[in-house]
Amino acid sequence: MKGQILDFSVQKNSGVISGTDGVRYHFEGSDWKGERPPSRGMMVDFEADGNHAKSVYLALGATTPGSKNKVAAGLLGILLGGIGIHKFYLGFTGPGLVYLLVNTIGFAVTWALGFIPNIILGIMALIEGIIYLTKSDEEFEQVYVIEKKKWF
């Protein structure tokens, strides 16, 4: 059966899955068969045993609502990252504004300094773009869409 993790508590080592049949299934940490820990929003495959989910796996090719394309994020980081476009694309408004404001203020203030802040931001964005592109689709989804990691 397929479903989506609604919640998982590390402290209790248990969670809840909403099955595609509309039923909520409880599972324990020992039922989780994925390589990385379960988290809210993950699409999963599992075996139903009453209202208990067993053998819970991350669904192959699974994406979560609001998924982002890692290639698009990577290319935006590499090509337009100096102004934070890749951060805005991933939904990270705060970090995107940091890029945009530092770049804009840096451009206006550091004309005489050779645009050092702008160069630093461009290098950071290039590195982030490369990091996005070198992650597997599943890892990109988990780190940047589900866990919402904002920096590197």
Short mmCIF file of the C-alpha atoms (twelve columns), coordinates in Angstrom:
data_MODEL
# 
_entry.id   MODEL 
# 
loop_
_atom_site.group_PDB 
_atom_site.id 
_atom_site.type_symbol 
_atom_site.label_atom_id 
_atom_site.label_alt_id 
_atom_site.label_comp_id 
_atom_site.label_asym_id 
_atom_site.label_seq_id 
_atom_site.Cartn_x 
_atom_site.Cartn_y 
_atom_site.Cartn_z 
_atom_site.pdbx_PDB_model_num 
ATOM 1   C CA . MET A 1   0.000  0.000  0.000   1 
ATOM 2   C CA . LYS A 2   1.112  3.583  -0.519  1 
ATOM 3   C CA . GLY A 3   0.826  6.507  1.839   1 
ATOM 4   C CA . GLN A 4   2.403  9.643  3.250   1 
ATOM 5   C CA . ILE A 5   4.025  10.082 6.644   1 
ATOM 6   C CA . LEU A 6   1.966  12.539 8.670   1 
ATOM 7   C CA . ASP A 7   4.244  12.530 11.701  1 
ATOM 8   C CA . PHE A 8   7.226  10.735 13.206  1 
ATOM 9   C CA . SER A 9   8.536  11.273 16.732  1 
ATOM 10  C CA . VAL A 10  12.153 10.344 17.359  1 
ATOM 11  C CA . GLN A 11  11.515 10.474 21.122  1 
ATOM 12  C CA . LYS A 12  8.632  7.988  20.932  1 
ATOM 13  C CA . ASN A 13  10.178 6.121  17.984  1 
ATOM 14  C CA . SER A 14  6.783  5.940  16.312  1 
ATOM 15  C CA . GLY A 15  4.781  7.669  13.625  1 
ATOM 16  C CA . VAL A 16  1.587  7.856  11.612  1 
ATOM 17  C CA . ILE A 17  1.018  7.265  7.897   1 
ATOM 18  C CA . SER A 18  -2.013 8.379  5.937   1 
ATOM 19  C CA . GLY A 19  -2.743 5.559  3.500   1 
ATOM 20  C CA . THR A 20  -4.150 6.126  0.032   1 
ATOM 21  C CA . ASP A 21  -7.262 4.334  1.284   1 
ATOM 22  C CA . GLY A 22  -7.926 7.205  3.739   1 
ATOM 23  C CA . VAL A 23  -6.983 5.161  6.818   1 
ATOM 24  C CA . ARG A 24  -4.266 6.230  9.263   1 
ATOM 25  C CA . TYR A 25  -1.692 3.602  10.111  1 
ATOM 26  C CA . HIS A 26  0.683  3.681  13.072  1 
ATOM 27  C CA . PHE A 27  4.247  2.411  12.757  1 
ATOM 28  C CA . GLU A 28  7.254  1.945  15.013  1 
ATOM 29  C CA . GLY A 29  10.842 2.831  14.243  1 
ATOM 30  C CA . SER A 30  11.584 -0.877 13.882  1 
ATOM 31  C CA . ASP A 31  9.083  -1.017 10.984  1 
ATOM 32  C CA . TRP A 32  11.067 1.618  9.048   1 
ATOM 33  C CA . LYS A 33  13.301 0.051  6.374   1 
ATOM 34  C CA . GLY A 34  14.691 3.204  4.744   1 
ATOM 35  C CA . GLU A 35  18.316 4.301  4.795   1 
ATOM 36  C CA . ARG A 36  17.589 7.709  6.320   1 
ATOM 37  C CA . PRO A 37  15.150 8.457  9.135   1 
ATOM 38  C CA . PRO A 38  11.471 8.914  8.336   1 
ATOM 39  C CA . SER A 39  10.123 12.452 8.303   1 
ATOM 40  C CA . ARG A 40  6.849  14.260 7.744   1 
ATOM 41  C CA . GLY A 41  5.765  14.452 4.106   1 
ATOM 42  C CA . MET A 42  7.677  11.401 2.834   1 
ATOM 43  C CA . MET A 43  5.773  9.185  0.407   1 
ATOM 44  C CA . VAL A 44  6.088  5.548  1.468   1 
ATOM 45  C CA . ASP A 45  5.180  1.975  0.570   1 
ATOM 46  C CA . PHE A 46  4.128  -0.318 3.411   1 
ATOM 47  C CA . GLU A 47  2.233  -3.455 4.368   1 
ATOM 48  C CA . ALA A 48  -0.974 -2.907 6.328   1 
ATOM 49  C CA . ASP A 49  -1.729 -5.143 9.310   1 
ATOM 50  C CA . GLY A 50  -4.973 -3.815 10.752  1 
ATOM 51  C CA . ASN A 51  -4.193 -0.197 11.580  1 
ATOM 52  C CA . HIS A 52  -0.458 -0.931 11.881  1 
ATOM 53  C CA . ALA A 53  2.029  -0.324 9.057   1 
ATOM 54  C CA . LYS A 54  4.842  -2.855 8.678   1 
ATOM 55  C CA . SER A 55  7.865  -2.917 6.385   1 
ATOM 56  C CA . VAL A 56  7.714  0.811  5.660   1 
ATOM 57  C CA . TYR A 57  9.942  1.935  2.768   1 
ATOM 58  C CA . LEU A 58  10.472 5.258  1.050   1 
ATOM 59  C CA . ALA A 59  8.469  5.017  -2.165  1 
ATOM 60  C CA . LEU A 60  10.614 4.757  -5.288  1 
ATOM 61  C CA . GLY A 61  10.684 8.049  -7.165  1 
ATOM 62  C CA . ALA A 62  8.625  9.607  -4.404  1 
ATOM 63  C CA . THR A 63  8.227  13.329 -4.225  1 
ATOM 64  C CA . THR A 64  6.425  15.437 -1.696  1 
ATOM 65  C CA . PRO A 65  3.966  18.249 -2.314  1 
ATOM 66  C CA . GLY A 66  5.927  21.321 -3.322  1 
ATOM 67  C CA . SER A 67  8.785  19.273 -4.761  1 
ATOM 68  C CA . LYS A 68  11.531 21.119 -6.565  1 
ATOM 69  C CA . ASN A 69  13.711 20.054 -9.457  1 
ATOM 70  C CA . LYS A 70  17.355 19.682 -8.432  1 
ATOM 71  C CA . VAL A 71  18.629 20.475 -11.940 1 
ATOM 72  C CA . ALA A 72  16.656 23.727 -12.022 1 
ATOM 73  C CA . ALA A 73  17.893 24.656 -8.531  1 
ATOM 74  C CA . GLY A 74  21.471 23.775 -9.447  1 
ATOM 75  C CA . LEU A 75  21.480 25.742 -12.687 1 
ATOM 76  C CA . LEU A 76  19.839 28.744 -11.026 1 
ATOM 77  C CA . GLY A 77  22.512 28.608 -8.336  1 
ATOM 78  C CA . ILE A 78  25.302 28.440 -10.887 1 
ATOM 79  C CA . LEU A 79  23.940 31.013 -13.368 1 
ATOM 80  C CA . LEU A 80  21.941 33.474 -11.223 1 
ATOM 81  C CA . GLY A 81  22.883 32.491 -7.700  1 
ATOM 82  C CA . GLY A 82  24.692 35.717 -6.896  1 
ATOM 83  C CA . ILE A 83  21.308 37.406 -6.534  1 
ATOM 84  C CA . GLY A 84  19.712 34.491 -4.660  1 
ATOM 85  C CA . ILE A 85  17.373 33.183 -7.347  1 
ATOM 86  C CA . HIS A 86  18.080 29.550 -6.380  1 
ATOM 87  C CA . LYS A 87  17.056 30.285 -2.768  1 
ATOM 88  C CA . PHE A 88  13.784 31.880 -3.859  1 
ATOM 89  C CA . TYR A 89  13.119 28.895 -6.156  1 
ATOM 90  C CA . LEU A 90  13.545 26.507 -3.202  1 
ATOM 91  C CA . GLY A 91  11.172 28.624 -1.097  1 
ATOM 92  C CA . PHE A 92  13.858 30.050 1.213   1 
ATOM 93  C CA . THR A 93  12.832 33.702 1.183   1 
ATOM 94  C CA . GLY A 94  15.108 34.767 4.067   1 
ATOM 95  C CA . PRO A 95  18.350 33.400 2.566   1 
ATOM 96  C CA . GLY A 96  17.251 34.670 -0.857  1 
ATOM 97  C CA . LEU A 97  16.857 38.170 0.544   1 
ATOM 98  C CA . VAL A 98  20.292 37.920 2.167   1 
ATOM 99  C CA . TYR A 99  21.825 37.153 -1.224  1 
ATOM 100 C CA . LEU A 100 19.823 39.878 -2.955  1 
ATOM 101 C CA . LEU A 101 20.455 42.601 -0.376  1 
ATOM 102 C CA . VAL A 102 24.146 41.853 0.125   1 
ATOM 103 C CA . ASN A 103 24.627 41.776 -3.624  1 
ATOM 104 C CA . THR A 104 22.710 45.028 -4.185  1 
ATOM 105 C CA . ILE A 105 24.279 46.869 -1.250  1 
ATOM 106 C CA . GLY A 106 27.640 45.325 -2.075  1 
ATOM 107 C CA . PHE A 107 27.390 46.585 -5.637  1 
ATOM 108 C CA . ALA A 108 26.568 50.120 -4.519  1 
ATOM 109 C CA . VAL A 109 29.041 50.370 -1.643  1 
ATOM 110 C CA . THR A 110 32.040 48.401 -2.826  1 
ATOM 111 C CA . TRP A 111 32.551 49.795 -6.298  1 
ATOM 112 C CA . ALA A 112 36.013 50.875 -5.209  1 
ATOM 113 C CA . LEU A 113 36.779 47.546 -3.491  1 
ATOM 114 C CA . GLY A 114 36.335 45.460 -6.609  1 
ATOM 115 C CA . PHE A 115 32.951 43.967 -5.733  1 
ATOM 116 C CA . ILE A 116 34.389 41.583 -3.107  1 
ATOM 117 C CA . PRO A 117 30.996 40.793 -1.477  1 
ATOM 118 C CA . ASN A 118 29.497 40.082 -4.894  1 
ATOM 119 C CA . ILE A 119 32.347 37.756 -5.810  1 
ATOM 120 C CA . ILE A 120 32.014 35.896 -2.502  1 
ATOM 121 C CA . LEU A 121 28.254 35.457 -3.014  1 
ATOM 122 C CA . GLY A 122 28.821 34.284 -6.575  1 
ATOM 123 C CA . ILE A 123 31.292 31.647 -5.369  1 
ATOM 124 C CA . MET A 124 28.888 30.531 -2.610  1 
ATOM 125 C CA . ALA A 125 26.054 30.222 -5.134  1 
ATOM 126 C CA . LEU A 126 28.276 28.286 -7.540  1 
ATOM 127 C CA . ILE A 127 29.197 25.828 -4.770  1 
ATOM 128 C CA . GLU A 128 25.541 25.447 -3.753  1 
ATOM 129 C CA . GLY A 129 24.523 24.843 -7.372  1 
ATOM 130 C CA . ILE A 130 27.153 22.124 -7.718  1 
ATOM 131 C CA . ILE A 131 26.048 20.542 -4.419  1 
ATOM 132 C CA . TYR A 132 22.430 20.449 -5.650  1 
ATOM 133 C CA . LEU A 133 23.429 18.798 -8.919  1 
ATOM 134 C CA . THR A 134 25.641 16.141 -7.309  1 
ATOM 135 C CA . LYS A 135 23.005 14.856 -4.870  1 
ATOM 136 C CA . SER A 136 20.723 11.979 -5.808  1 
ATOM 137 C CA . ASP A 137 17.111 12.944 -6.488  1 
ATOM 138 C CA . GLU A 138 16.016 11.304 -3.240  1 
ATOM 139 C CA . GLU A 139 18.720 12.993 -1.172  1 
ATOM 140 C CA . PHE A 140 17.978 16.400 -2.729  1 
ATOM 141 C CA . GLU A 141 14.273 15.934 -1.981  1 
ATOM 142 C CA . GLN A 142 14.926 14.926 1.623   1 
ATOM 143 C CA . VAL A 143 17.498 17.612 2.454   1 
ATOM 144 C CA . TYR A 144 16.134 20.670 0.660   1 
ATOM 145 C CA . VAL A 145 12.394 20.043 0.253   1 
ATOM 146 C CA . ILE A 146 11.399 17.976 3.293   1 
ATOM 147 C CA . GLU A 147 13.999 19.075 5.860   1 
ATOM 148 C CA . LYS A 148 14.295 22.557 4.307   1 
ATOM 149 C CA . LYS A 149 18.061 22.921 4.803   1 
ATOM 150 C CA . LYS A 150 18.781 26.533 3.859   1 
ATOM 151 C CA . TRP A 151 22.564 26.803 3.677   1 
ATOM 152 C CA . PHE A 152 25.037 24.394 2.092   1 
# 
